[in-house]
Amino acid sequence: MGPSAGGVVSDKRNWSLYKADGTQSRRWWVIALFAAWAFYAGASSFADRLLTTVDGTIILSRTTPGVRPVTYYTFLAPDGQQMHLVAGPTDGSLPRKMPVGTVIQKRKFELAYARNGQRVNDFPLGFQVLWIAVSLISGCVAFVWWKSERPE
């Protein structure tokens, strides 16, 4: 057992990037699946925050127990209508611990919102952009590996 040109060879499994005959391994699809998952993880929270629209005062708040709690808010809009919002356990949602009586103004296509007149910009934009960048790089690697496997 010893190192090879493409990785480490063991008695149980060959984890090298290249097969014994010099051709590349067909493990590109694992990287492609990771790229898809990383893109979903980065883009879904970003899209959730961008598409949320709220303008009103919290009149009812109910939080579920558990490891990943969810808060159900009921808002009273300035025109007297009630709106409902679900604040989930992800970065894309608004905070889950806002008390009744809090005035929230969140416009569509903005990451920040106003809580009781104070601007709050608590969205981790750098982290989401990092996940999207990781997904794009992984997707490019998977594409290059897939392209090299295709018969000429």
Residue frames relative to the residue before (quaternion, step in Angstrom):
aa qw qx qy qz dx dy dz
M 1.0000 0.0000 0.0000 0.0000 0.00 0.00 0.00
G 0.2398 0.7676 -0.5610 0.1963 3.58 -0.82 1.00
P 0.6601 -0.5113 0.3528 0.4223 3.56 -1.22 0.15
S 0.2105 -0.7505 0.6115 0.1361 3.53 -1.22 0.60
A 0.7382 -0.4244 0.2838 0.4409 3.56 -1.29 0.02
G 0.7931 0.3210 -0.1690 0.4892 3.63 0.99 -0.69
G 0.8127 -0.1148 0.0851 0.5649 3.61 1.13 0.04
V 0.6487 -0.4858 0.3999 0.4282 3.55 -1.18 -0.57
V 0.2289 -0.7589 0.5977 0.1207 3.55 -0.96 0.90
S 0.0705 -0.7910 0.6070 0.0310 3.55 -0.88 0.94
D 0.6450 -0.5136 0.3925 0.4076 3.54 -1.31 0.16
K 0.6917 0.4950 -0.2793 0.4455 3.59 1.07 -0.67
R 0.8137 -0.0836 0.1221 0.5621 3.58 0.76 -1.00
N 0.3621 -0.7071 0.5647 0.2236 3.53 -1.08 0.72
W 0.1196 -0.8189 0.5607 0.0259 3.57 -0.41 1.24
S 0.3895 0.7303 -0.4895 0.2745 3.58 1.15 0.29
L 0.5687 -0.6030 0.4505 0.3319 3.51 -1.25 0.54
Y 0.7621 0.3096 -0.1686 0.5431 3.56 1.13 -0.61
K 0.4682 -0.6569 0.5173 0.2858 3.53 -1.13 0.74
A 0.7061 -0.4691 0.3204 0.4228 3.57 -1.28 0.25
D 0.7030 0.4543 -0.2835 0.4681 3.60 1.05 -0.64
G 0.6329 -0.5751 0.3167 0.4103 3.60 1.27 0.19
T 0.5793 0.5669 -0.4002 0.4277 3.61 1.21 -0.11
Q 0.5718 -0.6237 0.4206 0.3274 3.53 -1.20 0.55
S 0.5482 -0.6226 0.4622 0.3136 3.54 -1.15 0.71
R 0.4353 -0.6983 0.5067 0.2572 3.58 -1.18 0.54
R 0.3570 0.7382 -0.4991 0.2801 3.57 0.87 0.89
W 0.3142 0.7734 -0.4939 0.2432 3.60 1.23 0.38
W 0.6307 0.5690 -0.3397 0.4038 3.57 1.04 -0.72
V 0.5814 0.5568 -0.3839 0.4524 3.62 1.15 -0.48
I 0.6545 0.4875 -0.3016 0.4930 3.58 0.99 -0.84
A 0.6356 0.5285 -0.3317 0.4546 3.60 1.01 -0.74
L 0.6472 0.5019 -0.3204 0.4761 3.61 0.99 -0.76
F 0.6385 0.5106 -0.3236 0.4764 3.57 0.99 -0.79
A 0.6399 0.5295 -0.3244 0.4527 3.59 0.98 -0.84
A 0.6556 0.5047 -0.3127 0.4666 3.59 0.95 -0.84
W 0.6632 0.4997 -0.3047 0.4664 3.59 0.94 -0.89
A 0.6674 0.4990 -0.3050 0.4611 3.60 0.91 -0.89
F 0.6311 0.5148 -0.3373 0.4721 3.59 1.03 -0.71
Y 0.6426 0.5130 -0.3192 0.4712 3.59 0.96 -0.83
A 0.6637 0.5145 -0.3059 0.4485 3.58 0.90 -0.92
G 0.7186 0.4408 -0.2578 0.4721 3.59 0.93 -0.80
A 0.7429 0.4381 -0.2373 0.4470 3.57 0.86 -0.93
S 0.6289 0.5633 -0.3641 0.3932 3.63 0.98 -0.66
S 0.6623 0.4827 -0.3125 0.4803 3.61 0.93 -0.80
F 0.6294 0.5379 -0.3205 0.4601 3.55 1.02 -0.84
A 0.6846 0.4776 -0.2769 0.4759 3.59 0.90 -0.94
D 0.6244 0.5417 -0.3451 0.4445 3.61 0.98 -0.79
R 0.6884 0.4677 -0.2955 0.4691 3.58 0.84 -0.91
L 0.6649 0.5152 -0.3157 0.4391 3.60 0.92 -0.84
L 0.7469 0.4288 -0.2243 0.4560 3.60 0.95 -0.83
T 0.5248 0.6298 -0.4194 0.3901 3.62 1.23 -0.10
T 0.0242 -0.7774 0.6284 -0.0125 3.54 -1.01 0.94
V 0.1067 0.7814 -0.6035 0.1179 3.58 -0.73 1.08
D 0.1301 0.7548 -0.6388 0.0727 3.56 -1.07 0.78
G 0.5823 0.5756 -0.4062 0.4057 3.56 -0.21 1.24
T 0.5360 -0.5978 0.5013 0.3224 3.50 -1.43 -0.15
I 0.4549 -0.6748 0.5056 0.2864 3.58 -0.92 0.89
I 0.0821 -0.8057 0.5860 0.0273 3.57 -0.77 1.08
L 0.7856 0.0933 -0.0625 0.6084 3.58 1.27 -0.31
S 0.0064 0.7875 -0.6145 0.0474 3.55 -0.96 0.93
R 0.0527 0.7874 -0.6104 0.0677 3.56 -0.82 1.05
T 0.1228 -0.8029 0.5827 0.0277 3.58 -0.69 1.15
T 0.3742 -0.7244 0.5362 0.2182 3.55 -0.92 0.95
P 0.4568 -0.6645 0.5024 0.3121 3.60 -1.09 0.57
G 0.4890 0.6775 -0.4785 0.2700 3.54 -1.27 0.23
V 0.7126 -0.4514 0.3408 0.4151 3.49 -1.39 -0.01
R 0.7737 0.1818 -0.0917 0.6000 3.60 1.06 -0.78
P 0.0869 -0.8540 0.5109 0.0462 3.59 0.40 1.20
V 0.1986 -0.7405 0.6340 0.1014 3.51 -1.29 0.60
T 0.1871 -0.7746 0.5948 0.1056 3.58 -1.00 0.83
Y 0.2167 -0.7526 0.6135 0.1012 3.53 -0.95 0.99
Y 0.1024 -0.8023 0.5878 0.0191 3.57 -0.61 1.18
T 0.1303 -0.7215 0.6700 0.1161 3.52 -1.27 0.60
F 0.1545 -0.7974 0.5822 0.0364 3.55 -0.78 1.13
L 0.2585 -0.7032 0.6361 0.1849 3.50 -1.27 0.56
A 0.3080 -0.7751 0.5287 0.1578 3.56 -0.50 1.25
P 0.6627 -0.5137 0.3593 0.4096 3.62 -1.20 0.39
D 0.6916 0.4602 -0.2852 0.4780 3.60 1.12 -0.57
G 0.6300 -0.5840 0.3138 0.4045 3.61 1.28 0.18
Q 0.5579 0.5981 -0.3998 0.4138 3.60 1.22 -0.09
Q 0.3849 -0.6969 0.5535 0.2446 3.55 -1.23 0.56
M 0.1207 -0.7621 0.6338 0.0531 3.54 -1.11 0.85
H 0.2326 -0.7604 0.5900 0.1398 3.55 -1.17 0.57
L 0.0258 -0.7816 0.6230 -0.0177 3.55 -1.10 0.81
V 0.2191 -0.7472 0.6151 0.1237 3.53 -1.06 0.84
A 0.1368 -0.7722 0.6182 0.0540 3.57 -0.73 1.10
G 0.1601 -0.8370 0.5212 0.0456 3.55 -0.26 1.31
P 0.7005 -0.5009 0.3330 0.3840 3.55 -1.33 -0.10
T 0.5906 0.5858 -0.3741 0.4100 3.62 1.21 0.17
D 0.6676 -0.5052 0.3748 0.3983 3.56 -1.34 0.21
G 0.6130 0.6017 -0.3435 0.3798 3.58 1.14 -0.57
S 0.6756 0.4886 -0.3040 0.4610 3.58 1.11 -0.48
L 0.5755 -0.5467 0.4638 0.3935 3.53 -1.30 0.21
P 0.6889 -0.4882 0.3150 0.4335 3.64 -1.18 0.33
R 0.4310 -0.7202 0.4944 0.2262 3.55 -1.16 0.68
K 0.7168 0.4491 -0.2474 0.4726 3.62 1.17 -0.15
M 0.3459 0.7277 -0.5249 0.2742 3.60 0.86 0.87
P 0.4117 -0.7427 0.4703 0.2403 3.61 -0.76 0.98
V 0.6241 -0.5062 0.4381 0.4029 3.54 -1.31 0.36
G 0.7254 0.3867 -0.3142 0.4750 3.56 -0.96 0.93
T 0.5253 0.6275 -0.4109 0.4018 3.60 1.26 -0.18
V 0.2744 -0.7487 0.5843 0.1507 3.56 -0.94 0.94
I 0.0661 -0.8046 0.5898 -0.0206 3.57 -0.70 1.16
Q 0.0051 -0.7589 0.6512 -0.0069 3.52 -1.07 0.88
K 0.1052 0.7773 -0.6054 0.1346 3.57 -0.49 1.24
R 0.2126 -0.7889 0.5683 0.0979 3.55 -0.66 1.15
K 0.5738 -0.5799 0.4604 0.3500 3.52 -1.22 0.58
F 0.8278 0.2009 -0.2037 0.4826 3.57 -1.13 0.85
E 0.6205 0.4479 -0.3812 0.5187 3.59 1.16 0.60
L 0.4081 -0.7192 0.5067 0.2437 3.59 -1.00 0.79
A 0.6895 0.4478 -0.2710 0.5006 3.60 1.10 -0.66
Y 0.1227 -0.7648 0.6262 0.0892 3.54 -1.32 0.33
A 0.4031 -0.6884 0.5428 0.2627 3.57 -1.29 0.23
R 0.0767 -0.7731 0.6293 0.0202 3.56 -0.89 1.03
N 0.8263 -0.1106 -0.0023 0.5522 3.55 -0.53 1.28
G 0.7440 -0.4251 0.2106 0.4706 3.57 0.99 0.90
Q 0.6412 0.4984 -0.3235 0.4855 3.62 1.25 -0.19
R 0.4139 -0.7086 0.5152 0.2474 3.57 -0.85 0.98
V 0.0875 -0.7820 0.6170 0.0115 3.56 -0.91 1.02
N 0.0048 -0.7840 0.6199 -0.0334 3.56 -0.76 1.07
D 0.1547 0.8376 -0.4994 0.1587 3.56 0.38 1.28
F 0.4398 0.6953 -0.4652 0.3268 3.59 1.21 0.27
P 0.3600 -0.7519 0.5092 0.2140 3.63 -0.75 1.00
L 0.1327 -0.8490 0.5089 0.0523 3.56 0.46 1.24
G 0.6462 0.5380 -0.3279 0.4306 3.60 0.93 -0.83
F 0.6523 0.5155 -0.3094 0.4616 3.57 0.99 -0.85
Q 0.6737 0.4873 -0.3003 0.4674 3.60 0.93 -0.87
V 0.6406 0.5094 -0.3222 0.4757 3.58 1.01 -0.78
L 0.6101 0.5461 -0.3449 0.4589 3.59 1.07 -0.73
W 0.6656 0.4960 -0.3081 0.4647 3.60 0.90 -0.88
I 0.6521 0.4967 -0.3235 0.4726 3.59 0.96 -0.79
A 0.6416 0.5137 -0.3242 0.4684 3.62 1.00 -0.77
V 0.6311 0.5183 -0.3285 0.4745 3.60 0.98 -0.83
S 0.6644 0.5038 -0.3147 0.4537 3.59 0.93 -0.83
L 0.6647 0.4997 -0.3143 0.4579 3.59 0.95 -0.80
I 0.6453 0.5022 -0.3210 0.4778 3.58 0.98 -0.80
S 0.6593 0.5000 -0.3063 0.4707 3.60 0.92 -0.88
G 0.6421 0.5228 -0.3198 0.4606 3.57 1.01 -0.78
C 0.6483 0.5074 -0.3154 0.4720 3.58 1.02 -0.77
V 0.6337 0.5159 -0.3262 0.4753 3.59 1.01 -0.80
A 0.6549 0.5036 -0.3140 0.4678 3.60 0.92 -0.90
F 0.6529 0.5151 -0.3212 0.4530 3.60 0.96 -0.81
V 0.6527 0.5029 -0.3178 0.4690 3.58 0.94 -0.85
W 0.6579 0.4938 -0.3176 0.4717 3.60 0.93 -0.82
W 0.6500 0.5103 -0.3191 0.4640 3.60 0.97 -0.83
K 0.6554 0.5195 -0.3057 0.4551 3.55 0.96 -0.90
S 0.6700 0.4920 -0.3092 0.4619 3.60 1.00 -0.73
E 0.6482 0.5246 -0.3219 0.4484 3.61 1.17 -0.41
R 0.5655 0.6213 -0.3880 0.3790 3.57 1.16 -0.48
P 0.4807 -0.6573 0.4867 0.3162 3.58 -0.98 0.78
E 0.4958 -0.6797 0.4669 0.2722 3.54 -1.04 0.82
